[in-house]
């Protein structure tokens, strides 16, 4: 398979005439637009109950939250649909949101709003991809998705508070894990951090991380929110830096990209968070390119890396001033 989609069409594997080269650019442009629209925007809108007119369904009311079925209930509730990639897509969207916006900004330099797609010579009959470019609309929809995903994080906290009042098993389990981790890190001489609960809610952890001496983070104090879903581990935590930070693993919105070894264990999440922040010589991993500006400097030339380190140190210094 060629990286050029035009060359993957039967009969066009070696089409390199001038007209073919122009067609290749048109074909790649509309595939880029439709991939963003269908694979990312429409998928997330479906997950988040965002309608085509921009109306967003409200999250379920908490008054009915966690109703307990009894032996007298004769109707078995339907099982939730099996969607193993739903939460993964949500997390990845938060990581790559800025990259999506930058790709739109770049594409808008070459096409106009409502410009028709160019029909390829191999398209015809029922095998066509007609349509129009509308990047301003895609940008609006991306920004709405981003907003709703952050609203979902706030809703998790409300769900969690309700679970605490109901004294659920999940609430007790998270509170116990929090207490165990607090005691563990009190005895850890290598890492200095505090972990508190926001408003005594075990579904919202506030971690204060102190930069390790003799590193670029030395002297810094970073406040990190860990939002935990009542459906953990099926839905993974969202880790957000509340302290403004310039780091190649942290998006401009503060969302940290990290990979726990065990997704069902919060201890593993804390360890992975620390590793992602501190790792100074990580292997190149395209999944971690969540901050385009910082990543370009980090993986660039020696001079770029020096500039990255300077900006990182400035962020560390500001963390003590805020």
ABEGO torsion letter per residue (X at the ends): XBABAAAABBGAAABABAAAAAAAAAAAAAAAAAAAAAAAAAAAAAAAGBBAAGBBBBBBBAAABGBBBBAABABBBBBBBBBAAAAAAAAAAAAAAAAAAAAAAAAAAABBBGBBBBBBAABEEABBBBEBBBAAAAAAAAAAAAAAAAAAAAAAAAAAAAAAAAGBAAAAAAAAAAAAAAAAAAABAABBBBBBBBGGBAABBBBBBBBBBGBAABGBBBBBBBBBBAAOAABBBBBBBABBBBBAABBAAGBBBBBBABAABAAAAAAAAAAAAABABBBBBAAABABAAAAAAAABBAAAAAAAAAAAAAAAAAAAAX
